Amino acid sequence: MSVLARETDGTSYKAYKYSLDDAERPYIDYGEDEIIWQKRAETEQVRKYVNLSDLSKKLLSQGESIFKYFLDGSRRVCKADDMSYGGDNGIYPVVAGQIGVACSERVNKKLKIKNFKYEIVLSLPDIANADGKNGFFESKVIKLNESKILKRVNLEIANILPYRTNKAKNFKDDKFEDRGTARVQERMLALEQDMVAELVRKNKLNQDNYLIKDGSLEYKPSSQDLKDKNKYKIFMNNYNWVIGVSKNFNPEVCLDANGKSNPEYIANLPLYHRTPAACFKNPKFFGDMQFAVWYVRIRDRLKTRTAFDGVLKLEKMLVTREENEFGIESNLINLLSANIINERSPVCYGSDLRWANHLYPVYLTERYIKSKYLSSESFLNLF
């Protein structure tokens, strides 16, 4: 922090350092996802739960799964200090984060890590670069990495990610700590996107080799992608064989025919069944991009703690013109869902509160990433 203060003409207040992460536990994501249930996202008029028991057993007897790659990204974020800059009267947090992204590959029923990226990043207020100089934060990364403490422990800062400090409208609860954390999250997603793009370039993903991404498909095209039709097409094609699987979700976005919230529809989902696939749109974040969203129960409700344990939210990007107009083939949604059901065992009973929603290959990939982190104490002591 002393090096950072000197290099940015800032004043360090030696603030209390603490983690900004929540414990690993199940939770309901009370978001405001704009899911339009009146518009289906599959080719058939599916109005009831779809039973996938027979299909999943048939696929299991055939051996290999349609899923070969498993992608997970994780981050640990802490507040490292409070700093002020120049004539500005504000005090701003310095957010530090560890980012880990891994892609595992299953070959002959054995899982191995195919690619792994680890970065230590800092997020500073944009006014640290008051003059808006190009390359300002990049030059500070170089200075930081010359410090004795980092050289002694053989570590480097990969990036400094500035967060905005302007007072945005309708953001009364938008804290600077949250803005810094969001920049770390953006960097993690960028690393995930790079891994997916690399697999596509190497022709590793196709109709027989899908990738499961842990969590929602939060990827969005860059401004350059949106301006260039060819780049936008490449971006979309990268996710043709990618399925997002979320352990945590907001059940209240499930609407009935009258447009009213109906979380019971998901809570009452029978074992090894799926819901109809609905259309998901979020114009503010994704523009014109659309997604198919549906839910699958992989654990018996009688053997879990809550009604939503054992239910997974599945997402697939609508890539082609046909998919955007008519939806994904219902048979493909059944095939993907049945394969997801078969990924449920074995499980991590007792070692994770989210066990009922874990897919074992994803769980192992996640554990690998977290085994590579510095402990919270060691990480905080860097600052």
HUNORMO-V107852 format. One record per residue. N is the residue number from 1. OMEGA is omega in whole degrees, 0 to 359 (none if undefined). Layout:
# HUNORMO-V107852
n->N omega->OMEGA
n->N omega->OMEGA
This chain:
# HUNORMO-V107852
n->1 omega->178
n->2 omega->177
n->3 omega->182
n->4 omega->179
n->5 omega->181
n->6 omega->185
n->7 omega->181
n->8 omega->183
n->9 omega->180
n->10 omega->177
n->11 omega->179
n->12 omega->181
n->13 omega->177
n->14 omega->184
n->15 omega->177
n->16 omega->181
n->17 omega->180
n->18 omega->181
n->19 omega->176
n->20 omega->183
n->21 omega->172
n->22 omega->176
n->23 omega->178
n->24 omega->182
n->25 omega->177
n->26 omega->175
n->27 omega->174
n->28 omega->181
n->29 omega->183
n->30 omega->180
n->31 omega->180
n->32 omega->181
n->33 omega->181
n->34 omega->179
n->35 omega->182
n->36 omega->185
n->37 omega->179
n->38 omega->179
n->39 omega->182
n->40 omega->181
n->41 omega->175
n->42 omega->191
n->43 omega->182
n->44 omega->178
n->45 omega->180
n->46 omega->183
n->47 omega->181
n->48 omega->174
n->49 omega->179
n->50 omega->180
n->51 omega->183
n->52 omega->184
n->53 omega->183
n->54 omega->181
n->55 omega->180
n->56 omega->178
n->57 omega->179
n->58 omega->180
n->59 omega->180
n->60 omega->180
n->61 omega->180
n->62 omega->175
n->63 omega->190
n->64 omega->177
n->65 omega->176
n->66 omega->180
n->67 omega->182
n->68 omega->184
n->69 omega->184
n->70 omega->187
n->71 omega->176
n->72 omega->174
n->73 omega->183
n->74 omega->177
n->75 omega->172
n->76 omega->189
n->77 omega->177
n->78 omega->171
n->79 omega->185
n->80 omega->183
n->81 omega->167
n->82 omega->181
n->83 omega->172
n->84 omega->186
n->85 omega->172
n->86 omega->184
n->87 omega->180
n->88 omega->183
n->89 omega->185
n->90 omega->171
n->91 omega->188
n->92 omega->180
n->93 omega->169
n->94 omega->182
n->95 omega->178
n->96 omega->183
n->97 omega->168
n->98 omega->180
n->99 omega->174
n->100 omega->178
n->101 omega->182
n->102 omega->173
n->103 omega->178
n->104 omega->181
n->105 omega->178
n->106 omega->179
n->107 omega->181
n->108 omega->177
n->109 omega->176
n->110 omega->183
n->111 omega->176
n->112 omega->179
n->113 omega->180
n->114 omega->182
n->115 omega->180
n->116 omega->177
n->117 omega->178
n->118 omega->179
n->119 omega->167
n->120 omega->183
n->121 omega->173
n->122 omega->173
n->123 omega->182
n->124 omega->175
n->125 omega->182
n->126 omega->182
n->127 omega->172
n->128 omega->173
n->129 omega->187
n->130 omega->183
n->131 omega->179
n->132 omega->182
n->133 omega->175
n->134 omega->177
n->135 omega->184
n->136 omega->183
n->137 omega->177
n->138 omega->180
n->139 omega->179
n->140 omega->175
n->141 omega->179
n->142 omega->180
n->143 omega->180
n->144 omega->182
n->145 omega->174
n->146 omega->182
n->147 omega->184
n->148 omega->184
n->149 omega->180
n->150 omega->178
n->151 omega->182
n->152 omega->181
n->153 omega->176
n->154 omega->178
n->155 omega->178
n->156 omega->169
n->157 omega->183
n->158 omega->185
n->159 omega->164
n->160 omega->186
n->161 omega->182
n->162 omega->173
n->163 omega->184
n->164 omega->179
n->165 omega->179
n->166 omega->181
n->167 omega->182
n->168 omega->178
n->169 omega->177
n->170 omega->179
n->171 omega->182
n->172 omega->182
n->173 omega->182
n->174 omega->184
n->175 omega->178
n->176 omega->177
n->177 omega->179
n->178 omega->179
n->179 omega->177
n->180 omega->178
n->181 omega->179
n->182 omega->178
n->183 omega->176
n->184 omega->178
n->185 omega->179
n->186 omega->179
n->187 omega->178
n->188 omega->179
n->189 omega->178
n->190 omega->178
n->191 omega->177
n->192 omega->180
n->193 omega->179
n->194 omega->180
n->195 omega->178
n->196 omega->180
n->197 omega->180
n->198 omega->177
n->199 omega->180
n->200 omega->179
n->201 omega->181
n->202 omega->178
n->203 omega->180
n->204 omega->182
n->205 omega->177
n->206 omega->185
n->207 omega->179
n->208 omega->183
n->209 omega->180
n->210 omega->176
n->211 omega->172
n->212 omega->175
n->213 omega->180
n->214 omega->181
n->215 omega->181
n->216 omega->175
n->217 omega->185
n->218 omega->184
n->219 omega->176
n->220 omega->180
n->221 omega->177
n->222 omega->178
n->223 omega->177
n->224 omega->178
n->225 omega->183
n->226 omega->181
n->227 omega->185
n->228 omega->183
n->229 omega->180
n->230 omega->178
n->231 omega->179
n->232 omega->178
n->233 omega->178
n->234 omega->179
n->235 omega->181
n->236 omega->182
n->237 omega->179
n->238 omega->186
n->239 omega->179
n->240 omega->184
n->241 omega->182
n->242 omega->178
n->243 omega->175
n->244 omega->181
n->245 omega->184
n->246 omega->175
n->247 omega->181
n->248 omega->182
n->249 omega->179
n->250 omega->183
n->251 omega->183
n->252 omega->179
n->253 omega->175
n->254 omega->185
n->255 omega->176
n->256 omega->184
n->257 omega->180
n->258 omega->178
n->259 omega->180
n->260 omega->181
n->261 omega->183
n->262 omega->181
n->263 omega->179
n->264 omega->180
n->265 omega->177
n->266 omega->182
n->267 omega->183
n->268 omega->180
n->269 omega->181
n->270 omega->180
n->271 omega->178
n->272 omega->174
n->273 omega->174
n->274 omega->174
n->275 omega->169
n->276 omega->178
n->277 omega->182
n->278 omega->182
n->279 omega->176
n->280 omega->176
n->281 omega->174
n->282 omega->186
n->283 omega->182
n->284 omega->184
n->285 omega->188
n->286 omega->182
n->287 omega->184
n->288 omega->182
n->289 omega->179
n->290 omega->181
n->291 omega->168
n->292 omega->182
n->293 omega->175
n->294 omega->186
n->295 omega->181
n->296 omega->175
n->297 omega->182
n->298 omega->179
n->299 omega->178
n->300 omega->182
n->301 omega->181
n->302 omega->183
n->303 omega->178
n->304 omega->186
n->305 omega->183
n->306 omega->183
n->307 omega->184
n->308 omega->172
n->309 omega->180
n->310 omega->176
n->311 omega->178
n->312 omega->173
n->313 omega->182
n->314 omega->180
n->315 omega->171
n->316 omega->179
n->317 omega->174
n->318 omega->191
n->319 omega->187
n->320 omega->178
n->321 omega->179
n->322 omega->180
n->323 omega->180
n->324 omega->182
n->325 omega->187
n->326 omega->183
n->327 omega->179
n->328 omega->176
n->329 omega->181
n->330 omega->178
n->331 omega->178
n->332 omega->178
n->333 omega->176
n->334 omega->180
n->335 omega->179
n->336 omega->183
n->337 omega->179
n->338 omega->177
n->339 omega->176
n->340 omega->178
n->341 omega->182
n->342 omega->178
n->343 omega->190
n->344 omega->185
n->345 omega->357
n->346 omega->183
n->347 omega->184
n->348 omega->181
n->349 omega->173
n->350 omega->184
n->351 omega->181
n->352 omega->180
n->353 omega->182
n->354 omega->188
n->355 omega->185
n->356 omega->182
n->357 omega->181
n->358 omega->163
n->359 omega->192
n->360 omega->178
n->361 omega->178
n->362 omega->179
n->363 omega->180
n->364 omega->178
n->365 omega->178
n->366 omega->181
n->367 omega->178
n->368 omega->180
n->369 omega->185
n->370 omega->176
n->371 omega->182
n->372 omega->181
n->373 omega->164
n->374 omega->175
n->375 omega->181
n->376 omega->180
n->377 omega->181
n->378 omega->182
n->379 omega->180
n->380 omega->181
n->381 omega->175
n->382 omega->187
n->383 omega->none
